[in-house]
Amino acid sequence: MAPTYSYSFDPSTSSKDAVRFLCQDTDVTTPGAARLADEEINWVLSQQQNIFLAAAQCADEIAAYWARITNVWIGPLKIERAQMVDYYQKIAEKLRQTASRWSNGSPVFFPADQQQYQNTNHGQGGPQHIFKVGQDDFPGYSEFWPPADLPPLTSYP
């Protein structure tokens, strides 16, 4: 099946168009200009918690594409592909920052490698929230302290 590339120029019409808009992959009319097929974007949307994280992952994929392309010399003119890598990596970073602001103030942990990624969120993959609402509601109390096998720190007669 041939990949499809579409964009309505209205990001509010679909999540796919919103992701295309956010990661700047909107030129679907020029053959070969769009880096991600609709099917790839839809798959990323099914794997991520929100549109901003999906767009960040897509921007990372586009950056990875440009990282594989070598620099080109045309006479005295040098076309550096590394500029495109930096551009898309910065887009991905900003999208992750936006995603963390939309996650109800909970810091988001991004796993370091693919194995760790698959082991997060009860095997579902993706970022995990490492803090919970109300964790500091009762100062001086912890679910983990004191451990059951330790005697009390002080004793009173």
Residue pairs with C-beta under 8 A, 6 or more apart in sequence:
3 37
3 38
3 39
3 40
4 37
4 38
4 39
5 28
5 34
5 37
5 38
6 16
6 28
6 38
7 17
7 20
7 21
7 26
7 28
7 34
8 14
8 17
9 17
9 26
10 17
11 17
11 18
11 20
11 21
11 22
12 18
15 45
15 51
15 54
16 38
16 41
16 42
16 45
18 51
18 55
19 41
19 44
19 45
19 51
19 54
19 55
19 58
20 26
20 28
20 34
20 36
20 41
22 51
22 52
22 55
22 59
22 91
22 95
23 36
23 55
23 56
23 58
23 59
23 62
23 88
23 91
23 92
23 95
24 59
24 88
24 91
25 34
25 35
25 36
25 58
25 62
26 34
27 33
27 34
28 34
35 61
35 62
35 65
36 58
36 61
36 62
40 58
40 61
41 54
41 58
44 54
44 57
44 58
44 61
45 51
45 54
47 54
47 57
47 125
47 126
48 54
48 57
48 126
49 99
49 103
49 126
49 127
50 99
50 102
50 103
52 95
52 96
52 98
52 99
52 102
53 95
53 96
53 99
53 126
53 127
55 95
56 91
56 92
56 93
56 95
56 96
56 99
57 92
59 88
59 89
59 91
59 92
59 95
60 88
60 89
60 92
62 88
63 84
63 85
63 87
63 88
63 89
63 92
66 81
66 82
66 84
66 85
66 88
67 81
67 82
67 85
69 81
70 81
71 78
71 79
71 80
71 81
71 82
72 78
72 79
72 81
73 79
96 108
96 110
99 108
100 107
100 108
103 129
104 133
106 129
106 130
106 131
106 132
106 133
107 129
107 130
107 131
108 127
108 128
108 129
108 130
109 120
109 127
109 128
109 129
109 130
110 127
111 117
111 119
111 120
111 127
111 128
117 125
117 126
118 125
120 126
120 127
120 128
121 127
121 128
146 152
146 153
